[in-house]
Amino acid sequence: MDIIPLDHDDDVMLKELFGVATRSESVSRVQPVQRTEDEFLKMVRFSFPGEREESVVAVVDGSPVGWARVFFPERDNLDKCWSHLEVDPQHRRQGVGTALVGWMEQQARAAGRDMLLTEVFVPVGDRESHADREFALRRGFTVSSIEIVRSIPLPVAADVMAEHERRAAEAMGDLYELTVHVDGVPAELRQGVCDASNRLILDAPTGDVEFEPESMTVDDYETLLQHLRDTGRTMVTAVAVHRESGVVAAYTDLSIPSGDPHVVFQWGTLVLPEHRGHRLGMAVKVANLKELCRLAPERRSVQTMNDEQNPWMVQINKDLGFAIIEEALTMKKAF
């Protein structure tokens, strides 16, 4: 087995890796993410501003059997890096994963990072015994936090939506203006959405790992939108603006992928601490779900993730009818 750098311009290699990733996720996830080959290639080749990526491939007899990626933020959280590992199921338990983890650790140390982070997805009830968790533990990782993956069938019951919309409207009163936008928010709201998004990693529970705010700019936001357009994704964003100050007090994003015709992904949701207590989290989520049903009525479910120590957002999802389908263990290795 050889470990070689990934050439992002090598179409043949990337197409073979698409097969590796698809087969790996099919046995590692309760609801595997469905992607087209074109979507996969564009995703792998995309670099988010302010972040550097390094990738390698494990090759046996000229064919890829696994790959690893390490992401290095370069404007914030400079003590950390994030990683992603996939090994073809038929080549597991042969040292491929161990070799790739060793490479990831080397890159983290070489970059002067103190912590390597990754995620392990497990079925409900397997958080203490799953093989992927044990693999990480044997290599010096520990569980730092646990996120719960939930799903809700679409369309959400009309009476449920109407009741939560009514209660949210009463709590908001005339203090906030609620709007929904497709393919990004307008220019006058972008700085506010970036400010809120950058706080997400700070305000959401993250176990025993402390984070700095992120540093997405308005230009970065446009770069992200261009990437989503390029991959055929549609983003739907609901925002609540505080009328008196003009501040984006809350936002939420839904991502409609092109590769899977049935699922929608709930991305970030945040209510600024000073604006909590007005049911803004529920308000923006209901508004987004209503727009989603209008925009993509063929979709069958929405999938979301929340830290199990985030009772406010967990309760909103429970009230809407989200049910647990999977758990995501955030694993860390400190150097």
C-alpha positions, 0 to 999 in steps of 0.5 A: 500500500502507498500513501500518495498526495491527491491530485485534484486535477486527476479526473480518473482518480477522483472518479474512483474516489467517488466510488470509495466514498459512496461504498464507505458511506453506504455502510457507515451511515444510517442514511447515506448522503447521495451525490452525483459524480459531478457534485462529488468532484466539485465538492472535493475541488472547492476550497472555502476562503480562509481554509487550507486543505491537504488530501492523500489517497491510499493506493493498492495495486494502482487503485484507491482504497481510502483517502484522508483530508485535513482542513486547516483554518487560517484566520481563526481557531489556528490551534485546531484542524478538522479531518475526514477519513473514508476507507473502502469497506472491502479494504478495512481491517488491513491497516489502511485507516491506521496509515491514513490517521498517522498521516493526518496526525503528521500534518496536524503536528507539522502545521503546529496545531494542538488538536485534530478533530473528526466525526464518527457517525453511529446508529442510535444506541451504539455510541459506547460500542461502535467499531468506528468509535473503538477504532478512533479510541485505540488511536488516541482520540476521545469523545468531546461531544455528541450531536444527534441527527434527526429527520422529519418527513415532508410536508410537515403537518399544516396544523403543527406549522400553523400553531407554532407560527401563531405562537412565534408571531405573538412572541415576536410582536412588532419587534422583528421583521421576518423574511425568507430568501432563496440563493442567498440573502440580499446585500443589505443583510449579508454582513448581519448573516455573516456576523450571526453565522460566525457566532454559531460555533461559539454559542452552540455547545461543543463539549470540552473543546473551546472555539473562537468565532469564525471569520466569514466575510461578505465576499466569502459568503458570495464565494459560497453561494457561487459554489452552491450554484455550481453544484446545483444546490439551492439555499433557502434562508430565513432571517429575523431582523430587529426593526429598531436596530436593523440587526439580524437577530436570527437566521436559519439555512436549508440546503436543497442538494441536486444529487439526492432528489428526496432529502433537504439538509438543515444547516446553521440556525442561530438566535443572538443571545440578546434577542432570545425569548421571542421564539425567533428560532421557531419563527425562522424555521417555520418560515423556511419550511413553508418556503421549502414546501412551495419551492420543492414540494417533491422533497420527502424529508429534512435532516438536521444535527444538534448537540445533545446539550443544546436543549433550546434547539433540540426542543424546537426540533422535537416540537416540529416533529423531528425524530432521532435517526443517528448520532455523531460523535465528535472525536478529538486528539490533542497533541 
